Amino acid sequence: MNSNYRKKWGTLLCGCILLLFCHPARAQPMLLTGDWKISFEDKAAFGKADYNDTQWESLPKLTWSDDIKKTANRVLWIRKKVFIPSSLKSELKKTGLLVLSMGKILQSDNTYLNGKVIGATGSGDSYRNYLVNVNDILWDQENQLAIRVGHWGNFRMSEVPTFKAASPAHFFKYGTGLKESDSKAAIVNKAHVYQLYVTNLSPKNVGGQATAEFYNAAGKKLHTIQKDIQLQVGKNALDFAYQSPVPLVKIVYTISLPAYGFTTTWNGVFGYQNLVYRKVTPVVAYKAPQQYHPANLNQQQVTGWLGEKLTANIQQRLRKADEDAMLAGFINRPGSHSWIGEHIGKFLEAACNAYDNSGDPALKSQLDRSAQQLIAAQLPDGYLGTYEMDSHWTSWDVWSHRYDMMGLLRYYELSGFQPALNASEKIGELIMKTFGSEAGQRDIVKAGGH
């Protein structure tokens, strides 16, 4: 190798070394490794930044189990001092917000940073991603993280807590409705403006595209609307005018934000079919002969104190049930807590029995709407739970399917609505396929504790 050639390579090598060592530092997501402090007492002072926790036990790993059930108090606290360098501000610049991600926590939590609540979640099946504002952090200093955990004898985090740049999945929140119309009313052949609400919690405006795809109850696409959007900081309402030719419409909204390389979907369901009820008998006859034949509910009349309570049950309980809350976790998974999926099935069975006895017309509208919108949320394979894909058939999922099926079968028995029976059959077939003793099947006894 001649001297000029060696000289060129030497210069290039030195340049690479200088570039490597002199390039400005690029912050990476900050993992909170190391020991924590833990206490099994429960005091509000534990959330304060200046609380002295030096006498607390050390917790090397974010997991704990009360194997001998010696802890009657189902609350624990963990605390950790965290030095946050100003180099992490480069993560902050990406979207204007940081997020503290902790995966799933068994079970509930209230999380404090420097004495301020930054997030709280009531379900052990939900991912924790708590937004952190630049003003919440003491840069180049120790920050105090404190977490109050409600548990059932076991505690763990599924991920190492991490400070990182917040993504649009963390700071955009969604909702649906009808502009200047009753979202609970019938929609067939009526012109409506369907709205997607997008709340932008970041400090930045961003442009993109929004698409609304309209489907009937059977999943056939009816119409598509696409538009350019500008999402301002705060609440935004995106309008999509449409006259539905069918009584129930499912809408899949898609938001695309090229600046973030981000695309997401959100679902809405509106309307219902006002059925003429025709009672049916079970498709499969009972194997054991029925010994007791009660009078039909529509032939029973209950008066006096008990009759007053039954009327109060309809007027003060069933009619006031929050349909949106019961259906939300099906229409847009996951649900707000582990067993949210059981409530709609229990409501359907109770409301069917109450309507069968009373003939209350307002209750019938509520029945038709909630049952049909529940069916519209069923996945093609028959799944009708409120869990994300990676958590299907864990925790309360089988339990909730049971109540879904009971409510839909009672609705079918009362109304004769064939899709309710079809949805129940799909649930049953999926459970039979999923659980069993064959290769690849799950043990239903171990599918959560319920």
C-alpha positions as CSV (number, residue, x, y, z in Angstrom):
1,M,0.0,0.0,0.0
2,N,1.6,3.3,-1.1
3,S,2.0,6.2,1.4
4,N,-0.6,8.5,-0.3
5,Y,-3.2,5.7,0.0
6,R,-2.4,5.0,3.6
7,K,-2.6,8.8,4.3
8,K,-6.0,9.0,2.8
9,W,-7.3,6.1,4.8
10,G,-5.8,7.5,8.0
11,T,-7.5,10.8,7.5
12,L,-10.8,9.2,6.8
13,L,-10.5,7.0,9.9
14,C,-9.6,10.0,12.1
15,G,-12.6,11.8,10.7
16,C,-14.9,8.9,11.5
17,I,-13.6,8.8,15.1
18,L,-14.1,12.5,15.6
19,L,-17.6,12.3,14.2
20,L,-18.4,9.5,16.5
21,F,-17.2,11.3,19.6
22,C,-18.0,14.9,18.8
23,H,-21.6,14.4,17.5
24,P,-24.2,15.9,19.8
25,A,-25.7,13.4,22.2
26,R,-29.0,11.9,21.1
27,A,-31.3,11.0,24.0
28,Q,-32.9,7.6,23.9
29,P,-36.0,6.5,25.9
30,M,-35.1,6.5,29.5
31,L,-35.7,3.1,31.3
32,L,-36.2,3.2,35.0
33,T,-34.2,0.3,36.1
34,G,-32.9,-0.6,39.6
35,D,-34.5,-1.0,43.0
36,W,-37.7,0.7,44.2
37,K,-39.0,1.3,47.7
38,I,-42.2,-0.5,48.8
39,S,-44.7,0.0,51.7
40,F,-47.8,-1.9,52.6
41,E,-49.4,1.0,54.5
42,D,-51.7,3.4,52.7
43,K,-51.3,7.1,53.5
44,A,-52.0,10.1,51.2
45,A,-48.6,11.5,52.3
46,F,-46.8,8.8,50.3
47,G,-47.6,10.5,47.1
48,K,-45.9,13.7,48.1
49,A,-42.5,14.6,46.6
50,D,-40.8,15.4,49.9
51,Y,-42.0,12.3,51.8
52,N,-39.1,10.5,53.6
53,D,-39.2,6.8,52.5
54,T,-35.7,5.8,53.7
55,Q,-37.2,3.3,56.2
56,W,-39.2,1.5,53.5
57,E,-38.2,-2.0,52.2
58,S,-36.3,-2.4,49.0
59,L,-38.0,-3.9,46.0
60,P,-35.4,-5.2,43.4
61,K,-38.0,-6.2,40.8
62,L,-41.5,-4.8,40.0
63,T,-43.3,-7.9,41.1
64,W,-44.7,-9.1,44.5
65,S,-47.0,-11.8,45.7
66,D,-48.7,-12.5,49.0
67,D,-48.5,-16.2,48.9
68,I,-49.6,-16.8,52.4
69,K,-52.3,-14.1,52.4
70,K,-50.7,-12.3,55.3
71,T,-51.5,-8.8,53.9
72,A,-55.2,-7.9,54.6
73,N,-54.7,-4.4,53.2
74,R,-55.0,-4.7,49.4
75,V,-53.0,-1.6,48.7
76,L,-49.2,-1.1,48.4
77,W,-47.1,1.9,47.5
78,I,-43.8,2.0,45.5
79,R,-41.5,5.0,45.2
80,K,-38.3,5.7,43.2
81,K,-36.0,8.7,42.8
82,V,-35.2,9.4,39.2
83,F,-32.6,11.7,37.8
84,I,-33.9,13.1,34.5
85,P,-31.2,14.7,32.3
86,S,-31.9,17.7,30.1
87,S,-30.7,15.5,27.1
88,L,-34.1,13.9,27.3
89,K,-35.6,17.1,25.9
90,S,-34.7,15.9,22.5
91,E,-37.3,13.2,23.0
92,L,-39.7,15.9,24.1
93,K,-39.2,17.8,20.8
94,K,-40.5,15.0,18.7
95,T,-44.2,15.6,19.6
96,G,-44.1,18.2,22.4
97,L,-44.9,15.7,25.1
98,L,-43.2,12.9,27.0
99,V,-45.0,9.8,28.2
100,L,-44.3,7.4,31.1
101,S,-45.1,3.9,29.8
102,M,-45.4,1.1,32.3
103,G,-47.2,-1.6,30.4
104,K,-49.9,-3.4,32.4
105,I,-50.1,-3.1,36.2
106,L,-51.9,-5.6,38.5
107,Q,-54.4,-4.1,39.3
108,S,-55.3,-0.4,39.7
109,D,-52.9,2.5,40.1
110,N,-52.6,6.2,40.9
111,T,-49.2,7.5,39.6
112,Y,-47.6,10.7,41.0
113,L,-44.6,12.6,39.6
114,N,-43.1,15.1,42.0
115,G,-46.4,15.0,44.0
116,K,-48.7,15.6,41.1
117,V,-51.0,12.9,39.7
118,I,-50.1,12.2,36.1
119,G,-52.4,9.2,35.6
120,A,-54.8,6.6,37.1
121,T,-56.2,3.4,35.7
122,G,-58.6,1.0,37.3
123,S,-57.9,-2.2,35.3
124,G,-55.1,-4.6,35.4
125,D,-55.6,-5.3,31.7
126,S,-55.0,-1.8,30.4
127,Y,-51.6,-0.4,29.2
128,R,-50.4,2.6,31.2
129,N,-49.1,5.5,29.1
130,Y,-49.3,8.7,31.1
131,L,-48.5,12.1,29.5
132,V,-45.8,14.2,31.1
133,N,-45.6,17.9,30.5
134,V,-42.2,19.7,30.3
135,N,-43.2,21.7,33.4
136,D,-43.8,18.6,35.5
137,I,-40.1,17.6,35.3
138,L,-37.1,18.8,37.4
139,W,-34.4,18.8,34.7
140,D,-30.9,17.6,35.7
141,Q,-32.3,16.9,39.2
142,E,-33.8,14.0,41.1
143,N,-37.6,13.6,40.5
144,Q,-39.8,11.6,42.8
145,L,-42.1,8.9,41.2
146,A,-44.7,7.4,43.5
147,I,-47.4,4.8,42.6
148,R,-50.3,3.6,44.7
149,V,-51.3,0.2,43.6
150,G,-54.6,-1.6,44.5
151,H,-54.1,-5.4,44.2
152,W,-55.7,-8.8,44.8
153,G,-52.8,-10.4,46.5
154,N,-50.4,-10.0,43.5
155,F,-48.6,-7.1,41.9
156,R,-46.5,-6.8,38.8
157,M,-45.7,-4.5,35.9
158,S,-45.5,-6.0,32.5
159,E,-42.8,-3.5,31.2
160,V,-39.9,-1.6,32.7
161,P,-41.2,2.0,33.3
162,T,-39.9,4.2,30.6
163,F,-39.9,7.9,29.8
164,K,-40.0,8.5,26.1
165,A,-41.5,10.7,23.4
166,A,-45.3,10.5,23.4
167,S,-46.8,9.2,20.2
168,P,-50.2,10.3,18.7
169,A,-51.7,7.1,20.1
170,H,-51.1,8.7,23.5
171,F,-52.2,12.3,23.0
172,F,-55.2,12.0,20.7
173,K,-58.5,11.1,22.2
174,Y,-61.6,10.3,20.2
175,G,-65.4,10.2,20.4
176,T,-68.4,10.1,18.1
177,G,-71.8,11.7,17.8
178,L,-74.5,13.4,15.6
179,K,-74.4,17.1,15.1
180,E,-77.5,18.8,16.4
181,S,-79.4,15.4,16.5
182,D,-80.2,12.8,19.1
183,S,-77.6,10.0,18.8
184,K,-80.2,7.6,20.3
185,A,-82.9,8.2,17.7
186,A,-83.7,6.2,14.6
187,I,-81.6,7.3,11.6
188,V,-83.0,5.5,8.5
189,N,-83.6,7.8,5.5
190,K,-82.7,10.9,7.6
191,A,-80.0,13.3,6.7
192,H,-77.5,13.6,9.5
193,V,-74.0,15.1,10.1
194,Y,-72.0,12.3,11.7
195,Q,-69.1,13.7,13.8
196,L,-65.8,12.4,14.9
197,Y,-64.4,14.3,17.9
198,V,-60.6,14.4,18.1
199,T,-59.0,16.0,21.2
200,N,-55.4,17.0,20.6
201,L,-53.6,17.1,23.9
202,S,-50.2,18.0,22.4
203,P,-49.0,21.6,22.1
204,K,-48.8,21.3,18.3
205,N,-51.3,21.6,15.5
206,V,-51.1,19.0,12.7
207,G,-52.6,18.4,9.3
208,G,-53.7,15.1,7.7
209,Q,-56.6,13.2,6.1
210,A,-59.7,11.7,7.6
211,T,-61.9,9.0,6.0
212,A,-65.4,7.8,7.1
213,E,-66.6,4.5,5.7
214,F,-70.2,3.6,6.3
215,Y,-71.4,0.0,6.6
216,N,-74.7,-1.7,7.2
217,A,-75.2,-4.2,10.0
218,A,-74.1,-7.1,7.8
219,G,-70.8,-5.4,7.0
220,K,-71.5,-4.3,3.5
221,K,-69.9,-0.9,2.6
222,L,-72.5,1.8,1.7
223,H,-70.5,5.0,1.3
224,T,-67.1,6.6,1.8
225,I,-66.2,10.2,2.5
226,Q,-62.6,11.6,2.6
227,K,-61.3,15.0,3.5
228,D,-58.2,16.9,4.5
229,I,-58.1,18.0,8.1
230,Q,-56.2,20.3,10.4
231,L,-56.2,19.2,14.0
232,Q,-55.8,22.2,16.3
233,V,-54.7,22.0,19.9
234,G,-57.8,21.1,22.0
235,K,-61.1,19.6,20.7
236,N,-61.8,19.2,17.0
237,A,-65.1,18.1,15.4
238,L,-64.9,16.5,12.0
239,D,-68.2,16.5,10.1
240,F,-69.4,13.9,7.6
241,A,-72.9,14.4,6.1
242,Y,-74.8,11.3,5.1
243,Q,-78.3,10.0,4.7
244,S,-78.4,6.3,5.7
245,P,-80.7,4.0,3.7
246,V,-80.5,1.4,6.5
247,P,-81.7,1.5,10.1
248,L,-78.3,0.8,11.7
249,V,-75.0,2.1,10.3
250,K,-71.4,1.2,11.4
251,I,-68.8,3.9,10.7
252,V,-65.0,3.2,10.5
253,Y,-63.1,6.5,10.8
254,T,-59.5,6.5,9.7
255,I,-57.1,9.3,10.6
256,S,-53.8,9.7,8.8
257,L,-51.1,12.2,10.0
258,P,-48.1,12.0,7.6
259,A,-46.0,14.4,9.8
260,Y,-46.1,11.7,12.5
261,G,-46.2,8.7,10.2
262,F,-49.3,7.8,12.1
263,T,-52.6,6.1,11.1
264,T,-55.4,5.0,13.3
265,T,-59.1,4.0,13.2
266,W,-62.0,4.7,15.5
267,N,-65.5,3.2,15.2
268,G,-69.0,4.5,15.6
269,V,-72.4,2.8,15.6
270,F,-75.7,4.6,15.2
271,G,-79.4,3.6,14.9
272,Y,-81.4,0.5,15.3
273,Q,-84.3,-1.5,13.8
274,N,-87.6,-1.0,15.5
275,L,-88.7,-4.6,15.6
276,V,-92.1,-6.1,15.8
277,Y,-91.5,-8.8,18.5
278,R,-92.4,-12.4,17.7
279,K,-91.6,-14.7,20.6
280,V,-89.8,-17.9,19.7
281,T,-89.1,-21.2,21.4
282,P,-85.6,-22.6,21.8
283,V,-84.0,-24.0,18.6
284,V,-82.7,-27.0,20.6
285,A,-85.3,-28.7,22.8
286,Y,-84.5,-29.2,26.5
287,K,-83.1,-32.6,27.2
288,A,-84.6,-32.8,30.7
289,P,-88.4,-32.4,30.8
290,Q,-89.5,-29.2,32.4
291,Q,-91.5,-29.8,35.6
292,Y,-92.4,-26.3,36.5
293,H,-94.3,-24.1,34.0
294,P,-94.6,-20.5,35.3
295,A,-97.1,-18.1,33.8
296,N,-95.7,-16.0,30.9
297,L,-94.3,-12.7,32.2
298,N,-96.8,-10.7,30.1
299,Q,-99.6,-12.5,31.9
300,Q,-98.4,-11.7,35.4
301,Q,-99.5,-8.6,37.3
302,V,-97.7,-7.6,40.4
303,T,-99.1,-4.9,42.7
304,G,-98.5,-3.5,46.1
305,W,-95.0,-2.9,47.5
306,L,-93.3,-5.4,45.2
307,G,-95.1,-3.9,42.1
308,E,-93.8,-0.4,43.1
309,K,-90.3,-1.8,43.3
310,L,-90.6,-3.4,39.8
311,T,-91.8,-0.1,38.4
312,A,-89.0,1.7,40.0
313,N,-86.5,-0.8,38.6
314,I,-87.7,0.1,35.1
315,Q,-87.9,3.8,35.5
316,Q,-85.0,4.5,37.9
317,R,-82.6,1.7,36.9
318,L,-83.0,0.1,33.5
319,R,-84.1,3.3,31.6
320,K,-81.2,5.1,33.1
321,A,-78.5,2.5,32.3
322,D,-75.6,4.1,30.4
323,E,-75.7,2.4,27.1
324,D,-72.7,4.3,25.8
325,A,-70.6,3.1,28.7
326,M,-71.7,-0.5,28.4
327,L,-71.1,-0.7,24.7
328,A,-67.9,1.5,24.4
329,G,-65.5,-1.3,25.1
330,F,-67.0,-3.5,22.3
331,I,-67.2,-0.8,19.7
332,N,-63.7,0.4,20.4
333,R,-61.6,-2.1,22.2
334,P,-60.2,-2.3,24.9
335,G,-62.8,-1.6,27.6
336,S,-62.3,0.7,30.5
337,H,-61.9,-2.1,33.0
338,S,-61.5,-5.9,33.0
339,W,-65.2,-6.9,33.5
340,I,-66.9,-4.1,31.6
341,G,-68.1,-6.6,29.1
342,E,-70.5,-8.4,31.4
343,H,-72.8,-5.5,32.0
344,I,-74.5,-5.3,28.6
345,G,-75.5,-9.0,28.8
346,K,-76.9,-8.6,32.3
347,F,-78.8,-5.5,31.2
348,L,-80.3,-7.3,28.2
349,E,-81.6,-10.2,30.2
350,A,-83.1,-8.0,32.9
351,A,-84.5,-5.5,30.4
352,C,-86.1,-8.3,28.3
353,N,-87.8,-9.7,31.3
354,A,-89.0,-6.2,32.5
355,Y,-90.3,-5.4,29.0
356,D,-92.0,-8.7,28.7
357,N,-93.9,-8.0,31.9
358,S,-94.6,-4.3,31.4
359,G,-94.6,-3.5,27.7
360,D,-92.8,-0.3,28.4
361,P,-92.2,1.3,24.9
362,A,-89.1,3.4,26.0
363,L,-87.5,0.3,27.4
364,K,-88.1,-1.5,24.1
365,S,-86.3,1.2,22.1
366,Q,-83.4,0.9,24.5
367,L,-83.4,-2.9,24.1
368,D,-83.4,-2.9,20.3
369,R,-80.7,-0.2,20.2
370,S,-78.3,-1.8,22.7
371,A,-78.7,-5.4,21.5
372,Q,-78.3,-4.6,17.8
373,Q,-75.4,-2.3,18.4
374,L,-73.7,-5.0,20.5
375,I,-74.2,-7.5,17.6
376,A,-72.7,-5.0,15.2
377,A,-69.5,-5.0,17.3
378,Q,-68.9,-8.7,16.9
379,L,-65.7,-9.7,15.1
380,P,-65.8,-12.0,12.1
381,D,-64.5,-14.9,14.1
382,G,-67.3,-14.6,16.7
383,Y,-65.3,-12.8,19.3
384,L,-67.5,-10.4,21.4
385,G,-65.3,-9.3,24.2
386,T,-63.7,-6.0,25.2
387,Y,-60.0,-7.0,25.2
388,E,-57.2,-6.2,22.8
389,M,-56.0,-8.9,20.5
390,D,-53.0,-9.9,22.7
391,S,-55.3,-10.3,25.7
392,H,-58.2,-12.4,24.3
393,W,-59.4,-15.1,26.7
394,T,-57.6,-13.7,29.7
395,S,-59.0,-12.4,33.0
396,W,-62.8,-11.9,32.7
397,D,-63.1,-12.5,29.0
398,V,-64.8,-15.9,29.1
399,W,-67.0,-14.7,31.9
400,S,-68.2,-11.7,29.8
401,H,-68.9,-13.8,26.7
402,R,-71.1,-16.0,28.9
403,Y,-73.3,-12.9,29.8
404,D,-73.2,-11.6,26.3
405,M,-74.7,-14.9,25.1
406,M,-77.3,-15.1,27.9
407,G,-78.5,-11.6,27.1
408,L,-78.6,-12.1,23.3
409,L,-80.4,-15.5,23.6
410,R,-83.0,-13.9,25.9
411,Y,-83.4,-11.0,23.3
412,Y,-83.8,-13.6,20.5
413,E,-86.4,-15.5,22.6
414,L,-88.4,-12.3,23.2
415,S,-88.1,-10.7,19.7
416,G,-87.3,-13.5,17.3
417,F,-84.4,-11.3,15.9
418,Q,-82.3,-13.9,14.0
419,P,-79.0,-12.0,14.2
420,A,-79.1,-12.3,18.0
421,L,-79.2,-16.1,17.6
422,N,-76.5,-16.1,14.9
423,A,-74.2,-14.0,17.2
424,S,-74.7,-16.4,20.1
425,E,-74.0,-19.4,17.9
426,K,-70.7,-17.7,16.7
427,I,-69.7,-17.1,20.3
428,G,-70.4,-20.8,21.2
429,E,-68.5,-22.1,18.1
430,L,-65.5,-19.9,18.9
431,I,-65.4,-21.0,22.5
432,M,-65.6,-24.7,21.4
433,K,-62.8,-24.1,18.9
434,T,-60.6,-22.2,21.4
435,F,-60.9,-24.4,24.5
436,G,-60.5,-28.1,24.9
437,S,-57.9,-30.9,25.3
438,E,-56.8,-31.0,21.6
439,A,-53.4,-29.8,20.4
440,G,-53.4,-26.0,20.2
441,Q,-56.5,-25.5,22.4
442,R,-56.5,-23.7,25.7
443,D,-57.6,-24.9,29.1
444,I,-60.7,-23.0,30.0
445,V,-60.1,-23.5,33.7
446,K,-56.9,-21.5,33.4
447,A,-58.4,-18.7,31.2
448,G,-58.4,-16.1,33.9
449,G,-59.9,-16.4,37.4
450,H,-63.6,-16.1,36.3
